[in-house]
Amino acid sequence: MEEMGSLVLAEVMLWLIYIAMGVALVVTVVSAIRSFWLNK
């Protein structure tokens, strides 16, 4: 049972990392587009 729990925990942490990377990427793209539009 404990092995299963640690496996689930590792999977959740991996998902959190993927989500954080996705959010960071979106924020970077949005800020880049905003600065591009403001410079026009």
C-alpha positions as CSV (number, residue, x, y, z in Angstrom):
1,M,0.0,0.0,0.0
2,E,2.8,2.4,0.9
3,E,4.5,1.8,-2.5
4,M,1.2,2.7,-4.2
5,G,1.0,5.9,-2.2
6,S,4.5,7.0,-3.1
7,L,3.8,6.2,-6.7
8,V,0.7,8.3,-6.7
9,L,2.6,11.1,-4.9
10,A,5.4,11.0,-7.6
11,E,2.7,11.2,-10.4
12,V,1.0,14.1,-8.7
13,M,4.3,16.0,-8.3
14,L,5.1,15.3,-12.0
15,W,1.7,16.7,-13.0
16,L,2.2,19.8,-10.8
17,I,5.6,20.4,-12.5
18,Y,4.0,20.0,-16.0
19,I,1.2,22.4,-15.0
20,A,3.7,25.0,-13.6
21,M,5.8,24.8,-16.8
22,G,2.6,25.3,-18.9
23,V,1.6,28.3,-16.8
24,A,5.0,29.8,-17.0
25,L,5.1,29.3,-20.8
26,V,1.6,30.9,-21.2
27,V,2.6,33.9,-19.0
28,T,5.9,34.4,-21.0
29,V,4.0,34.3,-24.3
30,V,1.3,36.6,-23.1
31,S,3.8,39.2,-21.7
32,A,5.8,39.0,-24.9
33,I,2.7,39.6,-27.0
34,R,1.6,42.5,-24.7
35,S,5.0,44.2,-24.9
36,F,5.0,43.7,-28.7
37,W,1.5,45.4,-29.0
38,L,2.5,48.2,-26.6
39,N,5.6,48.9,-28.7
40,K,3.6,49.3,-31.9
